[in-house]
Amino acid sequence: MLAIVCPGQGSQTPGFLTPWLELPGLKDQLQALSEQAGVDLITHGTTSDEETIKDTAVAQPLIVAAGLLAATALKLDQLPADAPVIYAGHSVGEITAAALTGVLEPEAAMRFVRTRATGMADASNATPTGMSAVLGGDAEDVLAAIAAAELTPANVNGGGQIVAAGALDKLAAFAENPPAKTRVIPLKVAGAFHTDYMASAQPALAELAQQLSPQDPQATLLSNFDGQPVSSGTAVVESLVAQVARPVRWDACMETLLENSVNGILELTPAGTLVGLAKRGMRGVKGFALKTPDDLSAAQEFIAEHTAAH
């Protein structure tokens, strides 16, 4: 059983799409996605600097588009309908996963992420907030300390990582008095994503959702809400709207993957973060981070290995 996972914001690096655009057809595909996103993804994926691509309004469409390009290069659409594959995405990566399972057409996915990114950027600018990763410690103790600090566990990532989010002064106080046996690392993000601070981004998303025609997933698709499969396309989109202001339970997604006997996890570009979490939270499961086109041949072998003899 194979898991194909799509990373979230913060995984992008300057120039990471440059080698991908040398593959036939991918530059044209990215240009089409750029038009739907209202963002020059070719420039941002090749020459824009770190500060530019850190901007929420740029980063989110860039990450979703990157996953779609990687899926095209991997020819994921040619997998048999009954292939033993489960899809999941972390935060904005859940939009990528929704597109790859046929819930949203790529163009609709880019319109959705454009509205999401703009709304979350505006919400971030309205109030100075942020996020910090809490590494190590006992999970229950960490969650209790986050609550006591009047912060939100915005990402419960498993593998000994929980992300606290909220007001900057409260994050600073939390870092000065961290839970036992933990390290607190401020993240390079613009605001407190997946908390009530993002609620203002939801109305425009909900309005857009009414204009979409989502289809039911053509493969198993897990939700960030509770890690469980979602079988209705409409329910997937409703969950994506709600996800903006509620915590990401990646730990629950990994638990479901283990329960379904997943023995390989392939992370699409820009890869590394989720395979890293799986090393700690899904011990014994092989991981593959698809970072550049040089990895494509090995990635296709990895897919074949973990979908054979089902």
C-alpha positions as CSV (number, residue, x, y, z in Angstrom):
1,M,0.0,0.0,0.0
2,L,1.4,3.4,-1.0
3,A,0.7,6.9,0.4
4,I,1.2,9.9,-1.9
5,V,1.4,13.0,0.2
6,C,1.5,16.7,-0.7
7,P,3.5,19.2,1.5
8,G,2.3,22.5,2.9
9,Q,3.5,26.1,3.2
10,G,7.2,26.6,4.2
11,S,8.5,23.7,2.1
12,Q,9.3,25.9,-0.9
13,T,12.9,27.1,-1.7
14,P,14.1,29.7,-4.2
15,G,14.5,28.3,-7.7
16,F,13.1,24.8,-6.9
17,L,10.9,24.6,-10.0
18,T,13.8,25.5,-12.5
19,P,14.7,21.9,-13.4
20,W,11.1,20.9,-13.7
21,L,10.3,23.5,-16.4
22,E,12.9,21.8,-18.6
23,L,10.6,18.8,-19.0
24,P,8.3,18.8,-22.0
25,G,5.0,20.5,-21.5
26,L,5.5,21.5,-17.9
27,K,6.3,25.2,-18.5
28,D,3.0,25.5,-20.5
29,Q,1.2,23.8,-17.7
30,L,2.6,26.1,-15.1
31,Q,1.7,29.1,-17.3
32,A,-1.9,27.9,-17.4
33,L,-2.0,27.4,-13.7
34,S,-0.4,30.9,-13.2
35,E,-3.3,32.5,-15.1
36,Q,-5.9,30.8,-12.8
37,A,-3.9,31.7,-9.7
38,G,-3.3,35.3,-10.8
39,V,0.3,34.9,-9.9
40,D,3.4,34.6,-12.1
41,L,4.4,31.1,-10.8
42,I,7.1,30.7,-13.5
43,T,9.0,33.7,-12.1
44,H,8.4,32.8,-8.5
45,G,9.4,29.1,-9.0
46,T,12.6,30.0,-10.8
47,T,14.1,33.4,-10.0
48,S,12.2,35.0,-7.0
49,D,14.1,35.2,-3.8
50,E,13.3,33.6,-0.4
51,E,11.5,36.7,1.0
52,T,9.2,36.9,-2.1
53,I,8.2,33.3,-2.1
54,K,7.6,33.3,1.7
55,D,4.6,35.7,1.0
56,T,1.5,33.7,1.7
57,A,-0.2,35.0,-1.4
58,V,2.7,33.5,-3.5
59,A,3.7,30.5,-1.5
60,Q,0.4,28.7,-1.4
61,P,-0.4,28.7,-5.2
62,L,3.3,27.9,-5.9
63,I,3.2,24.8,-3.7
64,V,-0.1,23.5,-5.1
65,A,1.2,24.1,-8.7
66,A,4.4,22.3,-7.9
67,G,2.6,19.2,-6.8
68,L,0.5,19.2,-9.9
69,L,3.6,19.5,-12.1
70,A,5.3,16.6,-10.2
71,A,2.1,14.5,-10.6
72,T,2.1,15.1,-14.4
73,A,5.8,14.2,-14.6
74,L,5.2,11.0,-12.6
75,K,2.1,10.2,-14.8
76,L,0.0,9.6,-11.7
77,D,-3.1,9.8,-13.8
78,Q,-2.1,6.6,-15.4
79,L,-2.2,4.6,-12.2
80,P,-4.9,1.9,-12.3
81,A,-8.2,2.9,-10.8
82,D,-7.9,0.1,-8.2
83,A,-4.2,0.8,-7.3
84,P,-3.6,0.6,-3.6
85,V,-2.9,4.3,-3.1
86,I,-4.0,6.7,-0.4
87,Y,-3.7,10.5,-0.9
88,A,-3.2,13.1,1.8
89,G,-2.0,16.7,1.9
90,H,-0.7,18.8,4.8
91,S,-2.5,22.2,5.1
92,V,-2.5,23.8,1.6
93,G,-1.2,20.5,0.3
94,E,-4.7,19.1,0.9
95,I,-5.9,21.2,-2.1
96,T,-3.2,19.5,-4.2
97,A,-4.4,16.1,-3.0
98,A,-8.0,17.0,-3.8
99,A,-7.0,17.9,-7.3
100,L,-5.0,14.7,-7.7
101,T,-8.0,12.5,-6.7
102,G,-10.3,14.3,-9.1
103,V,-12.3,16.3,-6.6
104,L,-11.3,19.6,-8.2
105,E,-10.1,20.2,-11.7
106,P,-6.6,21.8,-11.7
107,E,-8.0,25.2,-12.7
108,A,-10.6,25.1,-9.9
109,A,-7.9,24.1,-7.4
110,M,-5.8,27.1,-8.4
111,R,-8.8,29.5,-8.1
112,F,-9.5,28.0,-4.7
113,V,-5.9,28.4,-3.5
114,R,-5.8,31.9,-4.9
115,T,-8.8,32.9,-2.8
116,R,-7.4,31.0,0.3
117,A,-3.9,32.6,0.0
118,T,-5.2,36.1,-0.5
119,G,-7.7,35.8,2.5
120,M,-5.0,34.3,4.8
121,A,-2.5,37.0,3.8
122,D,-5.0,39.7,4.6
123,A,-5.9,38.0,7.9
124,S,-2.2,37.8,8.8
125,N,-1.7,41.5,8.0
126,A,-4.6,42.5,10.2
127,T,-3.1,41.2,13.5
128,P,0.6,40.4,14.2
129,T,0.6,36.6,14.8
130,G,2.9,33.7,14.2
131,M,3.7,30.1,14.7
132,S,6.4,28.1,16.5
133,A,7.3,24.5,16.3
134,V,7.6,22.6,19.6
135,L,10.0,19.7,19.2
136,G,10.1,16.8,21.6
137,G,8.5,16.5,25.1
138,D,5.4,14.6,26.1
139,A,2.6,15.4,23.7
140,E,0.0,15.8,26.5
141,D,2.3,18.1,28.4
142,V,3.0,20.1,25.3
143,L,-0.7,20.5,24.5
144,A,-1.4,21.6,28.1
145,A,1.4,24.1,28.0
146,I,0.2,25.6,24.7
147,A,-3.3,26.0,26.1
148,A,-2.0,27.6,29.3
149,A,-0.1,30.1,27.2
150,E,-3.3,31.0,25.4
151,L,-2.0,29.6,22.1
152,T,-3.5,27.1,19.7
153,P,-2.0,23.7,18.6
154,A,-2.4,24.7,14.9
155,N,-0.5,21.6,13.6
156,V,-0.4,18.4,15.5
157,N,2.2,16.7,13.3
158,G,3.1,13.6,15.2
159,G,6.7,12.4,15.3
160,G,7.3,14.6,18.3
161,Q,6.3,17.9,16.6
162,I,3.4,20.2,17.5
163,V,3.1,23.7,16.2
164,A,1.8,26.5,18.5
165,A,0.2,29.5,17.0
166,G,-1.2,32.8,18.2
167,A,-0.2,36.4,19.2
168,L,3.5,37.2,18.9
169,D,3.9,38.3,22.5
170,K,2.4,35.1,23.8
171,L,4.6,33.0,21.5
172,A,7.7,34.9,22.8
173,A,6.6,34.2,26.4
174,F,6.0,30.6,25.6
175,A,9.5,30.2,24.1
176,E,11.1,31.7,27.3
177,N,9.4,29.1,29.4
178,P,9.1,26.0,27.1
179,P,7.6,22.7,28.2
180,A,10.0,20.1,29.6
181,K,12.4,18.4,27.2
182,T,11.4,20.5,24.2
183,R,12.9,23.0,21.8
184,V,10.7,25.9,20.5
185,I,11.6,27.2,17.0
186,P,9.8,30.2,15.5
187,L,8.6,29.4,12.0
188,K,9.0,31.7,8.9
189,V,5.3,32.2,8.3
190,A,3.2,35.3,8.1
191,G,0.6,34.5,10.7
192,A,-1.3,32.1,13.0
193,F,-2.6,29.7,10.3
194,H,-5.3,27.2,11.3
195,T,-6.5,29.3,14.2
196,D,-9.4,31.6,14.8
197,Y,-7.2,34.5,13.5
198,M,-7.9,33.2,10.0
199,A,-11.7,33.2,10.3
200,S,-11.9,36.3,8.1
201,A,-10.6,34.3,5.2
202,Q,-13.5,31.8,5.2
203,P,-16.5,33.8,3.8
204,A,-14.9,34.4,0.4
205,L,-13.8,30.7,0.3
206,A,-17.3,29.5,1.2
207,E,-18.7,31.8,-1.5
208,L,-16.3,30.4,-4.1
209,A,-17.1,26.8,-3.0
210,Q,-20.7,27.4,-4.0
211,Q,-19.5,28.0,-7.6
212,L,-17.4,24.9,-7.9
213,S,-18.6,21.4,-9.1
214,P,-16.6,19.0,-6.9
215,Q,-16.5,15.3,-7.9
216,D,-16.2,12.5,-5.4
217,P,-12.6,11.3,-4.9
218,Q,-11.5,8.6,-7.3
219,A,-9.0,7.3,-4.8
220,T,-8.9,7.3,-1.0
221,L,-8.4,10.9,0.3
222,L,-7.7,11.7,4.0
223,S,-8.8,14.8,5.8
224,N,-6.6,17.0,7.9
225,F,-9.5,17.4,10.3
226,D,-9.4,13.9,11.8
227,G,-7.3,11.8,9.5
228,Q,-10.2,9.9,8.1
229,P,-11.2,9.3,4.5
230,V,-13.7,11.6,2.9
231,S,-15.9,10.0,0.2
232,S,-17.9,13.0,-0.9
233,G,-16.4,15.8,-3.1
234,T,-18.8,18.3,-1.6
235,A,-17.6,17.3,1.9
236,V,-14.0,17.6,0.8
237,V,-14.5,21.2,-0.3
238,E,-16.5,22.1,2.9
239,S,-13.6,20.7,4.9
240,L,-11.1,22.7,2.9
241,V,-13.0,25.9,3.8
242,A,-13.1,24.9,7.5
243,Q,-9.5,23.8,7.5
244,V,-8.3,27.5,7.2
245,A,-9.2,28.2,10.8
246,R,-9.0,24.8,12.5
247,P,-5.9,22.7,13.4
248,V,-4.2,20.3,11.0
249,R,-4.1,16.8,12.5
250,W,-1.3,15.2,10.5
251,D,-0.7,12.8,13.4
252,A,-4.2,11.4,12.7
253,C,-3.4,11.1,9.0
254,M,-0.3,9.1,9.7
255,E,-2.2,6.8,12.2
256,T,-4.7,6.1,9.4
257,L,-2.0,5.3,6.9
258,L,-0.5,2.8,9.4
259,E,-3.9,1.3,10.1
260,N,-4.2,0.7,6.3
261,S,-0.9,-1.1,6.1
262,V,0.9,1.6,4.1
263,N,4.5,0.5,3.7
264,G,5.7,3.3,1.4
265,I,5.2,7.1,1.5
266,L,6.0,9.2,-1.5
267,E,6.1,13.0,-1.0
268,L,5.6,15.3,-4.0
269,T,7.7,18.4,-4.7
270,P,8.7,20.5,-2.8
271,A,9.4,17.3,-0.7
272,G,11.2,16.5,2.5
273,T,9.1,17.7,5.4
274,L,6.4,15.0,5.4
275,V,8.9,12.1,4.8
276,G,10.8,13.5,7.7
277,L,7.8,13.4,10.0
278,A,7.1,9.8,8.8
279,K,10.5,8.7,9.8
280,R,9.6,9.5,13.4
281,G,5.9,8.9,13.3
282,M,5.7,5.9,10.9
283,R,8.8,3.9,11.9
284,G,9.7,1.2,9.5
285,V,7.7,2.7,6.6
286,K,9.9,3.5,3.6
287,G,9.9,7.1,2.4
288,F,10.7,8.8,-0.9
289,A,11.1,12.6,-1.3
290,L,10.6,13.6,-4.9
291,K,12.7,16.8,-5.1
292,T,13.9,17.1,-8.7
293,P,13.3,15.5,-12.1
294,D,16.5,13.4,-11.5
295,D,14.4,11.5,-8.9
296,L,11.6,10.6,-11.3
297,S,12.9,7.2,-12.4
298,A,13.5,6.1,-8.9
299,A,10.1,7.5,-7.8
300,Q,8.3,5.5,-10.5
301,E,10.1,2.3,-9.3
302,F,9.1,3.2,-5.7
303,I,5.5,3.5,-6.8
304,A,5.6,0.2,-8.7
305,E,7.2,-1.5,-5.7
306,H,4.5,-0.4,-3.3
307,T,1.5,-0.9,-5.5
308,A,2.5,-4.4,-6.8
309,A,0.8,-7.6,-5.8
310,H,-2.3,-6.1,-4.3
